[in-house]
């Protein structure tokens, strides 16, 4: 992923080559246009977190961790727990990532993860209120890009969702208006859905799924679609400059929906929840 308006030379030559390959149903790395790279998902990899997960998608590696604490609700949602998402693009992951405070790419990544989790209603936040308007559970989700070869959105959402789904938090009880943690008892978050995102690149009227960094340097634009279940879209983000042809929108939605089912099936297998409602 490059800065807004930035594409390494010679993107025009690479674009023509990619388009020629896609016309034949091929890609530079041997995949078909709608095929994901090999995906590996592991959970409970960081002992000090309440929940954690790591996703390898081809050459892109993401780690997500979940921590929880008591806090005050947001003024406009006094009857819900809070979600706070942070993302960091580590400089060791790519020569395009620089040290320092989060730039627009890290902020965008955090917002996409937040939107997929929040707008899908993945967690029943109303069950995380201990004293209405005063004390709720705050869920902190930290996402780290450890290695980058294109498309950090989809593995980041997968890692965050897997970390949330496997998190174990303290049991809290209210005593005389005070919220007390029973540290010897831990339980899972009230999870009801398992959102995923699908990143689609476009070259003219042609679509490719899960672009690599080389492909991202040459495509016209890309779009991220978050799905809360098989038929409900939770988020949409156009993350590169460029135009999307109107006559490709229906195909983008159809392809992303089909691939979201594929990703969710893999997620459920790892979580051991095959057959659970999505």
Backbone as CSV, one residue per row, in Angstrom:
resi,resn,N_x,N_y,N_z,CA_x,CA_y,CA_z,C_x,C_y,C_z
1,UNK,0.858,-1.188,0.000,0.000,0.000,0.000,0.892,1.234,0.000
2,UNK,0.626,2.189,-0.877,1.465,3.361,-1.016,0.709,4.593,-0.571
3,UNK,1.435,5.674,-0.391,0.790,6.917,-0.006,-0.163,7.368,-1.110
4,UNK,-1.129,8.186,-0.724,-2.143,8.633,-1.667,-1.470,9.250,-2.897
5,UNK,-1.840,8.738,-4.068,-1.303,9.266,-5.310,0.068,8.731,-5.661
6,UNK,0.638,7.844,-4.843,1.995,7.375,-5.069,1.988,5.974,-5.644
7,UNK,2.599,5.787,-6.813,2.762,4.469,-7.405,4.173,4.370,-7.972
8,UNK,4.884,3.283,-7.645,6.258,3.178,-8.110,6.329,2.964,-9.619
9,UNK,7.283,3.570,-10.256,7.509,3.412,-11.688,8.002,1.987,-11.945
10,UNK,7.589,1.280,-13.014,6.699,1.727,-14.081,5.329,1.061,-13.946
11,UNK,4.382,1.671,-13.309,3.084,1.058,-13.075,2.314,0.832,-14.378
12,UNK,2.507,1.686,-15.388,1.781,1.530,-16.650,2.172,0.221,-17.339
13,UNK,3.439,-0.094,-17.343,3.887,-1.344,-17.953,3.323,-2.533,-17.193
14,UNK,3.380,-2.466,-15.858,2.872,-3.568,-15.045,1.356,-3.695,-15.208
15,UNK,0.652,-2.553,-15.302,-0.798,-2.603,-15.479,-1.154,-3.346,-16.750
16,UNK,-0.471,-3.027,-17.852,-0.758,-3.686,-19.119,-0.490,-5.185,-19.037
17,UNK,0.588,-5.554,-18.334,0.922,-6.964,-18.186,-0.144,-7.686,-17.353
18,UNK,-0.565,-7.071,-16.243,-1.597,-7.676,-15.401,-2.901,-7.841,-16.165
19,UNK,-3.268,-6.816,-16.912,-4.525,-6.877,-17.663,-4.472,-7.997,-18.698
20,UNK,-3.352,-8.119,-19.364,-3.186,-9.185,-20.360,-3.318,-10.563,-19.719
21,UNK,-2.724,-10.726,-18.527,-2.804,-12.004,-17.829,-4.239,-12.305,-17.388
22,UNK,-4.927,-11.287,-16.846,-6.286,-11.503,-16.355,-7.227,-11.876,-17.495
23,UNK,-6.986,-11.342,-18.682,-7.795,-11.729,-19.836,-7.704,-13.228,-20.097
24,UNK,-6.572,-13.830,-19.696,-6.373,-15.270,-19.857,-6.717,-16.043,-18.581
25,UNK,-7.239,-15.312,-17.559,-7.575,-15.972,-16.308,-6.376,-16.301,-15.460
26,UNK,-5.303,-15.506,-15.607,-4.057,-15.781,-14.899,-3.605,-14.553,-14.116
27,UNK,-2.596,-14.782,-13.237,-1.950,-13.693,-12.509,-0.457,-13.976,-12.402
28,UNK,0.293,-12.989,-11.969,1.746,-13.126,-11.926,2.208,-14.266,-11.029
29,UNK,1.493,-14.493,-9.914,1.916,-15.531,-8.970,1.244,-16.871,-9.221
30,UNK,0.565,-17.008,-10.353,-0.034,-18.287,-10.707,-1.462,-18.470,-10.246
31,UNK,-2.000,-17.522,-9.493,-3.383,-17.629,-9.032,-4.366,-17.268,-10.133
32,UNK,-5.610,-17.656,-9.898,-6.707,-17.187,-10.746,-7.158,-15.820,-10.236
33,UNK,-7.875,-15.042,-11.057,-8.237,-13.679,-10.650,-8.991,-13.596,-9.328
34,UNK,-9.857,-14.571,-9.028,-10.674,-14.489,-7.819,-10.130,-15.347,-6.677
35,UNK,-8.889,-15.777,-6.783,-8.328,-16.706,-5.801,-7.498,-15.977,-4.737
36,UNK,-7.705,-16.354,-3.468,-6.881,-15.842,-2.370,-5.539,-16.569,-2.332
37,UNK,-4.555,-15.923,-1.752,-3.294,-16.581,-1.442,-3.491,-17.572,-0.289
38,UNK,-2.531,-18.482,-0.066,-2.646,-19.412,1.063,-2.843,-18.657,2.376
39,UNK,-3.786,-19.142,3.187,-4.159,-18.478,4.430,-3.877,-19.388,5.617
40,UNK,-3.226,-18.825,6.637,-2.966,-19.554,7.881,-3.402,-18.680,9.048
41,UNK,-4.182,-19.243,9.953,-4.710,-18.513,11.102,-4.423,-19.285,12.378
42,UNK,-3.828,-18.598,13.364,-3.558,-19.193,14.663,-4.099,-18.265,15.746
43,UNK,-4.612,-18.844,16.806,-5.137,-18.054,17.917,-4.343,-18.313,19.187
44,UNK,-4.565,-17.443,20.182,-3.938,-17.574,21.508,-2.423,-17.664,21.397
45,UNK,-1.836,-16.690,20.713,-0.387,-16.717,20.490,0.373,-15.795,21.439
46,UNK,-0.333,-14.891,22.146,0.316,-13.944,23.057,-0.275,-14.132,24.441
47,UNK,0.530,-14.563,25.379,0.047,-14.956,26.705,-0.513,-13.785,27.498
48,UNK,0.038,-12.604,27.344,-0.336,-11.472,28.195,-1.597,-10.758,27.750
49,UNK,-2.191,-11.175,26.665,-3.426,-10.545,26.203,-4.635,-11.340,26.679
50,UNK,-5.806,-10.728,26.582,-7.043,-11.464,26.839,-7.393,-12.369,25.662
51,UNK,-6.949,-11.980,24.475,-7.152,-12.781,23.268,-6.186,-12.322,22.200
52,UNK,-5.768,-13.217,21.330,-4.809,-12.841,20.289,-4.909,-13.799,19.117
53,UNK,-4.427,-13.352,17.975,-4.431,-14.189,16.774,-3.385,-13.673,15.798
54,UNK,-2.897,-14.572,14.958,-1.962,-14.211,13.894,-2.463,-14.799,12.588
55,UNK,-2.409,-13.985,11.539,-2.839,-14.425,10.214,-1.708,-14.223,9.224
56,UNK,-1.383,-15.274,8.494,-0.477,-15.179,7.350,-1.311,-15.327,6.089
57,UNK,-1.281,-14.316,5.246,-1.963,-14.355,3.955,-0.899,-14.133,2.891
58,UNK,-0.434,-15.241,2.292,0.710,-15.119,1.405,1.885,-14.556,2.170
59,UNK,2.448,-13.455,1.684,3.578,-12.828,2.347,3.198,-11.723,3.307
60,UNK,1.919,-11.565,3.588,1.460,-10.553,4.544,1.156,-11.226,5.877
61,UNK,1.743,-10.688,6.953,1.571,-11.274,8.284,1.019,-10.218,9.230
62,UNK,-0.070,-10.575,9.926,-0.759,-9.663,10.836,-0.907,-10.324,12.204
63,UNK,-0.696,-9.547,13.261,-0.975,-9.992,14.619,-1.982,-9.034,15.233
64,UNK,-2.984,-9.581,15.917,-3.967,-8.766,16.628,-4.049,-9.239,18.069
65,UNK,-4.140,-8.287,18.985,-4.290,-8.591,20.396,-5.465,-7.842,20.991
66,UNK,-6.120,-8.440,21.967,-7.273,-7.844,22.639,-6.990,-7.738,24.131
67,UNK,-7.212,-6.553,24.673,-7.148,-6.326,26.123,-8.440,-5.622,26.532
68,UNK,-8.847,-5.844,27.770,-10.066,-5.206,28.255,-9.813,-4.514,29.582
69,UNK,-10.629,-3.498,29.868,-10.543,-2.767,31.133,-11.880,-2.089,31.378
70,UNK,-12.127,-1.720,32.624,-13.326,-0.958,32.942,-13.130,0.499,32.557
71,UNK,-14.194,1.148,32.118,-14.108,2.554,31.751,-15.494,3.164,31.680
72,UNK,-15.531,4.406,31.259,-16.810,5.104,31.114,-17.347,4.922,29.699
73,UNK,-18.668,4.836,29.549,-19.239,4.713,28.204,-19.125,6.032,27.449
74,UNK,-19.262,5.948,26.129,-19.326,7.162,25.339,-20.634,7.888,25.664
75,UNK,-20.632,9.211,25.640,-21.837,9.962,26.011,-23.071,9.600,25.203
76,UNK,-22.887,9.257,23.921,-24.039,8.958,23.073,-24.474,7.495,23.145
77,UNK,-23.704,6.654,23.856,-24.083,5.242,24.019,-23.872,4.819,25.473
78,UNK,-24.632,5.375,26.390,-24.447,5.049,27.814,-24.823,3.621,28.164
79,UNK,-25.509,2.942,27.234,-25.971,1.587,27.494,-25.182,0.543,26.711
80,UNK,-23.928,0.896,26.318,-23.097,-0.030,25.558,-21.648,0.030,26.041
81,UNK,-20.971,-1.117,25.919,-19.530,-1.124,26.126,-18.822,-0.426,24.977
82,UNK,-17.526,-0.206,25.133,-16.753,0.532,24.137,-15.811,-0.389,23.375
83,UNK,-15.532,-0.011,22.138,-14.506,-0.662,21.323,-13.517,0.403,20.873
84,UNK,-12.224,0.134,21.057,-11.169,1.049,20.625,-10.169,0.247,19.796
85,UNK,-9.960,0.652,18.538,-9.068,-0.075,17.636,-7.871,0.803,17.288
86,UNK,-6.681,0.232,17.400,-5.450,0.888,16.970,-4.715,-0.028,15.996
87,UNK,-4.090,0.552,14.995,-3.320,-0.229,14.027,-1.946,0.405,13.854
88,UNK,-0.947,-0.441,13.645,0.416,0.045,13.459,1.060,-0.703,12.303
89,UNK,1.619,0.054,11.362,2.352,-0.510,10.239,3.829,-0.456,10.600
90,UNK,4.366,-1.556,11.080,5.737,-1.560,11.581,6.727,-1.334,10.444
91,UNK,7.736,-0.469,10.638,8.704,-0.198,9.581,9.426,-1.443,9.083
92,UNK,9.574,-2.451,9.950,10.247,-3.673,9.529,9.423,-4.468,8.517
93,UNK,8.147,-4.139,8.384,7.259,-4.899,7.505,7.438,-4.536,6.041
94,UNK,7.860,-3.310,5.755,7.958,-2.849,4.374,8.816,-1.596,4.305
95,UNK,9.500,-1.427,3.196,10.289,-0.205,2.998,9.392,1.009,2.803
96,UNK,8.092,0.792,2.574,7.155,1.897,2.411,6.576,2.381,3.734
97,UNK,6.848,1.659,4.832,6.349,2.050,6.146,7.451,2.778,6.903
98,UNK,7.090,3.885,7.529,8.076,4.714,8.215,7.780,4.782,9.701
99,UNK,8.822,4.936,10.528,8.587,5.089,11.975,7.908,6.415,12.276
100,UNK,7.288,6.484,13.447,6.617,7.710,13.843,5.173,7.453,14.190
101,UNK,4.414,8.510,14.409,2.995,8.355,14.751,2.230,7.739,13.586
102,UNK,1.053,7.167,13.857,0.266,6.543,12.789,-0.028,7.510,11.651
103,UNK,0.212,7.070,10.414,-0.116,7.913,9.263,-1.519,7.569,8.776
104,UNK,-1.903,8.129,7.625,-3.278,7.952,7.154,-3.596,6.498,6.829
105,UNK,-2.570,5.702,6.462,-2.818,4.295,6.147,-3.159,3.503,7.404
106,UNK,-2.405,3.745,8.482,-2.688,3.048,9.741,-4.046,3.459,10.296
107,UNK,-4.368,4.738,10.177,-5.676,5.221,10.653,-6.801,4.583,9.839
108,UNK,-6.600,4.499,8.518,-7.610,3.872,7.667,-7.790,2.402,8.027
109,UNK,-6.690,1.688,8.244,-6.774,0.282,8.598,-7.549,0.096,9.902
110,UNK,-7.237,0.920,10.909,-7.942,0.827,12.190,-9.432,1.086,12.008
111,UNK,-9.778,2.044,11.164,-11.187,2.368,10.956,-11.926,1.248,10.236
112,UNK,-11.266,0.589,9.288,-11.908,-0.523,8.587,-12.167,-1.679,9.547
113,UNK,-11.166,-2.015,10.367,-11.350,-3.082,11.351,-12.472,-2.711,12.324
114,UNK,-12.442,-1.471,12.822,-13.464,-1.005,13.755,-14.852,-1.104,13.134
115,UNK,-14.972,-0.655,11.882,-16.278,-0.639,11.230,-16.813,-2.048,11.017
116,UNK,-15.934,-2.967,10.608,-16.380,-4.340,10.390,-16.872,-4.970,11.690
117,UNK,-16.150,-4.740,12.785,-16.541,-5.315,14.071,-17.791,-4.634,14.620
118,UNK,-17.781,-3.297,14.578,-18.865,-2.538,15.206,-20.175,-2.625,14.404
119,UNK,-20.101,-2.368,13.098,-21.320,-2.306,12.297,-21.919,-3.681,12.025
120,UNK,-21.127,-4.726,12.159,-21.671,-6.075,12.023,-22.420,-6.511,13.270
121,UNK,-22.282,-5.722,14.357,-22.856,-6.101,15.652,-22.267,-7.433,16.113
122,UNK,-20.949,-7.584,15.878,-20.281,-8.823,16.256,-20.445,-9.121,17.739
123,UNK,-20.290,-8.091,18.579,-20.344,-8.253,20.029,-21.585,-7.556,20.567
124,UNK,-22.276,-8.206,21.465,-23.444,-7.610,22.097,-22.970,-6.642,23.186
125,UNK,-22.721,-5.415,22.772,-22.121,-4.431,23.669,-23.022,-4.055,24.838
126,UNK,-24.323,-4.254,24.685,-25.223,-3.923,25.791,-25.063,-4.877,26.973
127,UNK,-24.443,-6.029,26.727,-24.196,-6.978,27.805,-22.910,-6.670,28.575
128,UNK,-22.217,-5.616,28.173,-20.946,-5.251,28.810,-21.093,-3.977,29.632
129,UNK,-22.321,-3.666,30.042,-22.609,-2.506,30.887,-22.803,-2.996,32.327
130,UNK,-22.051,-2.401,33.260,-22.134,-2.822,34.666,-22.884,-1.802,35.513
131,UNK,-22.661,-0.522,35.263,-23.435,0.545,35.893,-23.844,1.496,34.779
132,UNK,-25.125,1.567,34.485,-25.608,2.337,33.338,-25.098,3.778,33.390
133,UNK,-24.476,4.182,32.261,-23.992,5.549,32.148,-22.707,5.836,32.897
134,UNK,-22.172,4.833,33.598,-20.984,5.107,34.414,-19.842,4.119,34.197
135,UNK,-20.141,2.825,34.216,-19.081,1.825,34.134,-19.431,0.756,33.111
136,UNK,-18.544,0.601,32.134,-18.723,-0.416,31.095,-17.376,-1.077,30.830
137,UNK,-17.424,-2.140,30.064,-16.177,-2.776,29.637,-15.684,-2.089,28.365
138,UNK,-14.386,-1.770,28.341,-13.752,-1.200,27.157,-12.879,-2.281,26.528
139,UNK,-13.121,-2.539,25.252,-12.361,-3.552,24.519,-11.337,-2.853,23.629
140,UNK,-10.058,-3.106,23.879,-8.977,-2.526,23.081,-8.471,-3.584,22.097
141,UNK,-8.488,-3.230,20.820,-7.997,-4.122,19.770,-6.769,-3.466,19.132
142,UNK,-5.634,-4.132,19.219,-4.398,-3.625,18.612,-4.010,-4.527,17.452
143,UNK,-3.794,-3.916,16.290,-3.450,-4.647,15.068,-2.059,-4.217,14.618
144,UNK,-1.201,-5.195,14.347,0.174,-4.915,13.917,0.448,-5.614,12.591
145,UNK,0.925,-4.837,11.620,1.370,-5.400,10.352,2.840,-5.735,10.502
146,UNK,3.153,-7.033,10.558,4.529,-7.480,10.787,5.295,-7.686,9.490
147,UNK,4.594,-8.082,8.454,5.218,-8.296,7.142,4.170,-7.957,6.102
148,UNK,4.585,-7.311,5.035,3.613,-6.758,4.091,3.923,-7.135,2.655
149,UNK,2.967,-7.801,2.018,3.021,-8.045,0.586,1.629,-7.865,-0.002
150,UNK,1.052,-6.708,0.284,-0.263,-6.379,-0.245,-1.392,-6.815,0.661
151,UNK,-2.532,-6.127,0.556,-3.782,-6.459,1.224,-3.608,-6.759,2.714
152,UNK,-3.450,-5.709,3.512,-3.429,-5.957,4.956,-4.811,-5.827,5.588
153,UNK,-5.830,-5.436,4.824,-7.172,-5.279,5.390,-7.797,-6.618,5.782
154,UNK,-7.860,-7.555,4.848,-8.565,-8.813,5.106,-7.917,-9.620,6.239
155,UNK,-6.591,-9.809,6.242,-6.003,-10.542,7.370,-6.105,-9.792,8.693
156,UNK,-6.145,-8.456,8.661,-6.297,-7.687,9.902,-7.682,-7.907,10.500
157,UNK,-8.718,-7.886,9.648,-10.065,-8.145,10.142,-10.160,-9.574,10.678
158,UNK,-9.609,-10.530,9.949,-9.632,-11.922,10.403,-8.936,-12.079,11.748
159,UNK,-7.759,-11.476,11.892,-7.004,-11.593,13.143,-7.756,-10.959,14.300
160,UNK,-8.334,-9.780,14.065,-9.083,-9.096,15.122,-10.304,-9.904,15.546
161,UNK,-11.044,-10.432,14.571,-12.245,-11.208,14.875,-11.882,-12.490,15.609
162,UNK,-10.826,-13.158,15.166,-10.405,-14.392,15.842,-9.944,-14.107,17.265
163,UNK,-9.233,-12.994,17.466,-8.784,-12.628,18.814,-9.973,-12.330,19.719
164,UNK,-10.970,-11.628,19.199,-12.175,-11.328,19.978,-12.959,-12.603,20.296
165,UNK,-13.067,-13.483,19.311,-13.870,-14.694,19.487,-13.263,-15.653,20.498
166,UNK,-11.952,-15.576,20.701,-11.277,-16.484,21.630,-10.846,-15.795,22.925
167,UNK,-11.164,-14.512,23.062,-10.748,-13.767,24.257,-11.463,-14.285,25.508
168,UNK,-10.760,-14.260,26.619,-11.318,-14.600,27.929,-11.089,-13.411,28.861
169,UNK,-12.192,-12.881,29.387,-12.109,-11.678,30.222,-12.560,-11.995,31.640
170,UNK,-12.157,-11.164,32.617,-12.583,-11.411,34.000,-14.094,-11.301,34.152
171,UNK,-14.611,-12.018,35.128,-16.019,-11.899,35.492,-16.166,-10.752,36.476
172,UNK,-17.051,-9.812,36.163,-17.262,-8.648,37.022,-18.628,-8.757,37.703
173,UNK,-18.698,-8.257,38.928,-19.976,-8.166,39.615,-20.063,-6.829,40.339
174,UNK,-21.280,-6.356,40.508,-21.509,-5.049,41.132,-21.857,-5.255,42.606
175,UNK,-21.113,-4.567,43.474,-21.351,-4.639,44.921,-21.473,-3.216,45.463
176,UNK,-22.650,-2.889,45.905,-22.895,-1.562,46.472,-22.478,-0.441,45.518
177,UNK,-22.750,-0.640,44.250,-22.423,0.372,43.251,-21.010,0.306,42.715
178,UNK,-20.161,-0.550,43.312,-18.792,-0.716,42.827,-18.691,-1.978,41.976
179,UNK,-17.870,-1.920,40.933,-17.678,-3.061,40.051,-16.407,-3.790,40.461
180,UNK,-16.544,-5.052,40.825,-15.435,-5.845,41.338,-15.137,-6.974,40.362
181,UNK,-13.844,-7.161,40.069,-13.419,-8.239,39.179,-13.165,-9.504,39.981
182,UNK,-13.733,-10.598,39.509,-13.446,-11.907,40.086,-12.384,-12.558,39.203
183,UNK,-11.135,-12.271,39.514,-10.030,-12.652,38.627,-9.889,-14.155,38.458
184,UNK,-10.452,-14.928,39.396,-10.338,-16.386,39.267,-11.320,-16.939,38.232
185,UNK,-12.272,-16.124,37.813,-13.270,-16.569,36.830,-13.123,-15.747,35.552
186,UNK,-13.052,-16.428,34.426,-12.951,-15.749,33.138,-13.951,-16.371,32.166
187,UNK,-14.460,-15.539,31.278,-15.443,-16.032,30.323,-15.269,-15.314,28.996
188,UNK,-15.914,-15.847,27.963,-15.788,-15.270,26.637,-16.674,-14.053,26.449
189,UNK,-16.318,-13.224,25.485,-17.136,-12.073,25.132,-18.452,-12.542,24.493
190,UNK,-19.519,-11.744,24.606,-20.800,-12.125,23.992,-20.774,-11.909,22.476
191,UNK,-20.199,-12.873,21.767,-20.028,-12.788,20.314,-21.236,-13.406,19.634
192,UNK,-21.763,-12.708,18.637,-22.936,-13.218,17.920,-22.728,-13.308,16.413
193,UNK,-21.742,-12.597,15.863,-21.465,-12.681,14.432,-19.960,-12.713,14.202
194,UNK,-19.573,-13.129,13.000,-18.166,-13.285,12.671,-17.881,-12.578,11.343
195,UNK,-17.655,-11.268,11.392,-17.450,-10.506,10.154,-16.105,-10.813,9.491
196,UNK,-16.066,-10.645,8.190,-14.828,-10.741,7.412,-14.851,-9.619,6.387
197,UNK,-13.690,-9.325,5.825,-13.628,-8.350,4.734,-12.977,-8.989,3.522
198,UNK,-13.307,-8.461,2.348,-12.750,-8.934,1.084,-12.238,-7.723,0.316
199,UNK,-10.975,-7.753,-0.050,-10.369,-6.660,-0.810,-10.310,-7.026,-2.285
200,UNK,-10.856,-6.146,-3.107,-10.964,-6.381,-4.545,-10.219,-5.280,-5.283
201,UNK,-9.313,-5.673,-6.183,-8.628,-4.720,-7.045,-9.279,-4.665,-8.407
202,UNK,-9.192,-3.517,-9.066,-9.807,-3.351,-10.377,-8.801,-2.805,-11.376
203,UNK,-8.787,-3.430,-12.551,-8.021,-2.945,-13.694,-9.001,-2.826,-14.844
204,UNK,-9.412,-1.605,-15.134,-10.448,-1.409,-16.145,-11.713,-2.115,-15.723
205,UNK,-12.178,-3.035,-16.548,-13.401,-3.787,-16.248,-13.101,-5.142,-15.638
206,UNK,-11.851,-5.386,-15.245,-11.452,-6.679,-14.708,-11.221,-6.595,-13.204
207,UNK,-11.537,-7.711,-12.518,-11.488,-7.772,-11.056,-10.464,-8.805,-10.628
208,UNK,-9.714,-8.475,-9.587,-8.860,-9.465,-8.952,-9.002,-9.352,-7.439
209,UNK,-8.963,-10.472,-6.774,-9.154,-10.551,-5.331,-7.802,-10.673,-4.640
210,UNK,-7.673,-10.029,-3.479,-6.473,-10.158,-2.650,-5.212,-9.777,-3.422
211,UNK,-5.090,-8.506,-3.839,-3.916,-8.098,-4.613,-2.636,-8.109,-3.788
212,UNK,-1.537,-8.491,-4.425,-0.212,-8.392,-3.805,0.250,-6.943,-3.868
213,UNK,1.382,-6.654,-3.229,1.887,-5.280,-3.264,2.278,-4.876,-4.688
214,UNK,2.798,-5.823,-5.471,3.148,-5.517,-6.861,1.894,-5.205,-7.657
215,UNK,0.836,-5.968,-7.446,-0.417,-5.699,-8.137,-1.027,-4.378,-7.679
216,UNK,-0.918,-4.070,-6.377,-1.448,-2.805,-5.872,-0.765,-1.609,-6.520
217,UNK,0.481,-1.776,-6.930,1.207,-0.672,-7.552,0.716,-0.371,-8.964
218,UNK,-0.063,-1.289,-9.548,-0.449,-1.141,-10.948,-1.951,-1.098,-11.182
219,UNK,-2.760,-1.553,-10.216,-4.206,-1.555,-10.430,-4.754,-0.131,-10.460
220,UNK,-5.942,0.022,-11.041,-6.564,1.339,-11.128,-7.044,1.818,-9.763
221,UNK,-7.637,0.905,-9.008,-8.107,1.233,-7.668,-8.438,-0.064,-6.949
222,UNK,-8.807,0.026,-5.680,-9.258,-1.153,-4.939,-10.328,-0.746,-3.940
223,UNK,-11.102,-1.737,-3.525,-12.213,-1.485,-2.621,-12.289,-2.634,-1.622
224,UNK,-12.583,-2.292,-0.372,-12.702,-3.280,0.698,-14.172,-3.360,1.101
225,UNK,-14.715,-4.571,1.105,-16.101,-4.781,1.498,-16.139,-5.694,2.718
226,UNK,-16.769,-5.223,3.796,-16.912,-6.021,5.002,-18.280,-6.665,5.041
227,UNK,-18.316,-7.938,5.378,-19.563,-8.702,5.422,-19.785,-9.223,6.824
228,UNK,-20.944,-8.896,7.420,-21.246,-9.364,8.769,-21.774,-10.788,8.750
229,UNK,-22.437,-11.185,7.673,-22.788,-12.578,7.433,-22.919,-12.758,5.930
230,UNK,-23.459,-13.887,5.499,-23.423,-14.211,4.075,-24.174,-13.223,3.195
231,UNK,-25.129,-12.494,3.752,-25.967,-11.635,2.929,-26.049,-10.198,3.429
232,UNK,-25.227,-9.824,4.389,-25.330,-8.492,4.978,-23.975,-7.789,4.943
233,UNK,-23.922,-6.669,4.229,-22.689,-5.908,4.147,-22.586,-4.957,5.338
234,UNK,-21.435,-4.952,6.000,-21.252,-4.134,7.194,-20.378,-2.915,6.945
235,UNK,-19.532,-2.955,5.914,-18.600,-1.851,5.687,-18.163,-1.835,4.234
236,UNK,-17.786,-0.657,3.770,-17.236,-0.518,2.428,-16.253,0.636,2.444
237,UNK,-15.082,0.422,1.855,-14.031,1.437,1.867,-13.273,1.384,0.555
238,UNK,-13.292,2.456,-0.195,-12.456,2.577,-1.393,-11.136,3.161,-0.941
239,UNK,-10.055,2.388,-1.058,-8.824,2.781,-0.379,-7.702,3.229,-1.305
240,UNK,-7.919,3.271,-2.601,-6.923,3.828,-3.513,-7.603,4.805,-4.461
241,UNK,-6.833,5.798,-4.897,-7.363,6.699,-5.902,-7.668,5.927,-7.181
242,UNK,-8.570,6.454,-7.985,-8.939,5.802,-9.232,-10.434,5.605,-9.301
243,UNK,-10.905,5.343,-10.499,-12.343,5.222,-10.735,-12.780,3.767,-10.761
244,UNK,-14.013,3.538,-10.319,-14.643,2.230,-10.423,-15.721,2.322,-11.490
245,UNK,-15.628,1.490,-12.487,-16.625,1.504,-13.554,-17.977,1.080,-13.006
246,UNK,-19.008,1.818,-13.378,-20.349,1.538,-12.859,-20.803,0.128,-13.203
247,UNK,-20.431,-0.341,-14.400,-20.919,-1.658,-14.830,-20.189,-2.813,-14.156
248,UNK,-19.220,-2.519,-13.269,-18.528,-3.594,-12.539,-19.007,-3.719,-11.089
249,UNK,-19.823,-2.780,-10.623,-20.211,-2.773,-9.208,-20.916,-4.062,-8.801
250,UNK,-21.883,-4.498,-9.598,-22.617,-5.716,-9.253,-21.679,-6.915,-9.164
251,UNK,-20.725,-6.989,-10.088,-19.787,-8.112,-10.074,-18.858,-8.036,-8.865
252,UNK,-18.417,-6.841,-8.503,-17.588,-6.670,-7.305,-18.321,-7.182,-6.068
253,UNK,-19.580,-6.803,-5.929,-20.368,-7.229,-4.769,-20.575,-8.745,-4.787
254,UNK,-20.875,-9.298,-5.953,-21.104,-10.741,-6.046,-19.848,-11.525,-5.680
255,UNK,-18.726,-11.122,-6.257,-17.469,-11.829,-5.994,-17.073,-11.701,-4.527
256,UNK,-17.176,-10.494,-3.979,-16.759,-10.296,-2.584,-17.652,-11.088,-1.637
257,UNK,-18.931,-11.164,-1.948,-19.830,-11.960,-1.103,-19.422,-13.424,-1.127
258,UNK,-19.157,-13.964,-2.311,-18.756,-15.368,-2.416,-17.446,-15.628,-1.675
259,UNK,-16.499,-14.734,-1.786,-15.213,-14.934,-1.113,-15.348,-14.748,0.390
260,UNK,-16.315,-13.927,0.836,-16.516,-13.763,2.277,-16.990,-15.070,2.901
261,UNK,-17.810,-15.824,2.175,-18.252,-17.126,2.670,-17.062,-18.064,2.817
262,UNK,-16.166,-18.014,1.855,-14.956,-18.839,1.893,-14.090,-18.490,3.107
263,UNK,-13.882,-17.196,3.348,-13.062,-16.769,4.483,-13.718,-17.134,5.812
264,UNK,-15.031,-16.939,5.902,-15.722,-17.236,7.157,-15.694,-18.733,7.456
265,UNK,-15.791,-19.547,6.436,-15.700,-20.993,6.629,-14.349,-21.372,7.215
266,UNK,-13.281,-20.776,6.690,-11.943,-21.028,7.225,-11.848,-20.555,8.672
267,UNK,-12.386,-19.385,8.950,-12.372,-18.846,10.311,-13.085,-19.788,11.271
268,UNK,-14.265,-20.268,10.891,-15.044,-21.151,11.751,-14.326,-22.469,12.005
269,UNK,-13.634,-22.967,10.992,-12.884,-24.207,11.166,-11.797,-24.038,12.227
270,UNK,-11.092,-22.909,12.165,-10.025,-22.660,13.141,-10.608,-22.464,14.527
271,UNK,-11.744,-21.774,14.624,-12.354,-21.527,15.923,-13.097,-22.750,16.467
272,UNK,-13.223,-23.789,15.645,-13.926,-24.967,16.086,-15.410,-24.769,16.224
273,UNK,-15.968,-23.861,15.394,-17.387,-23.545,15.486,-18.095,-23.836,14.186
274,UNK,-17.706,-24.897,13.521,-18.371,-25.270,12.270,-19.846,-25.495,12.551
275,UNK,-20.677,-24.843,11.751,-22.103,-24.974,11.938,-22.687,-23.903,12.845
276,UNK,-21.818,-23.069,13.491,-22.327,-22.007,14.342,-22.955,-20.934,13.492
277,UNK,-23.910,-20.182,13.989,-24.506,-19.111,13.210,-23.495,-18.039,12.917
278,UNK,-23.525,-17.466,11.716,-22.558,-16.441,11.329,-23.198,-15.097,11.243
